[in-house]
Amino acid sequence: MSETPAAIVLAERVASAARDLGIETALIGAVALAANNYIRATDDADLASCVDPYTKLAELEKELAAMGLRTELRHPDDDDPLGGVLRVWEREDADGEPLDKVDVVNFWNPHRPTGTPAMATIKNALPLGEGSVLRYARLADLVAMKLYTGGRRDEADVVDLLVMNPSADVEEVRSVAKGYGFDRIDTLIEEATATLSRQRR
């Protein structure tokens, strides 16, 4: 049996502490991609949250620091599409850089309270495994989160996710994405469909 990656072990502790404070989370990023059949190497873990960064996220930072973990909380500003990021780690490399870190990526910015897919993603998240407090974003929600982030790498991830999940409910993916105004999903679904068609020849 392979050893559980250190970042996942730490993410379990962070998610458990968050839940004790009434903060629900869901894995996004590379770990969620892997849980949805798209493996990409990573040494870190990302947890989505959707809370007030100045109260709840600050409360979580205080709790994690009391547990002996190292933390760094970045608050959002008026232009930030995110609602702050809480970085958590236990070990550092020779240059003092965090190893196997966990980022709690918060998606509620009180300076610009706009709608994001984060709340639904967290609500609909699926258990990572038996006995684990961790939950991961299901495919349709993960696609919406990728489109919300909006980078070229994120769009490429959407195509790869759909290619790696040929039996996925594409209409659900389309509906969820368009519910947030992400009409670009049509083009990305076409790209994934074309890729799958080439692979089947």
Buried (B, 14 or more C-beta within 10 A) or exposed (E): EEEEBBBBBBBBBBBEBBEEEEBBBBBBBBBBBBBBBBEEEBEBBBBBBBBBBBEBBBBBBEBBEEEEBBBEBBBBEEEBEBBBBBBBBBEEEEEEEBEBBBBBBBBBBEEEEEEBBBBBBBEBBBEBEEEBBBBBBBBBBBBBBBBBBEEEEBBEBBBBBBBBBBEBEBEEBBEBBBEBEBEBBEEBBEBBBEBEEEEEE
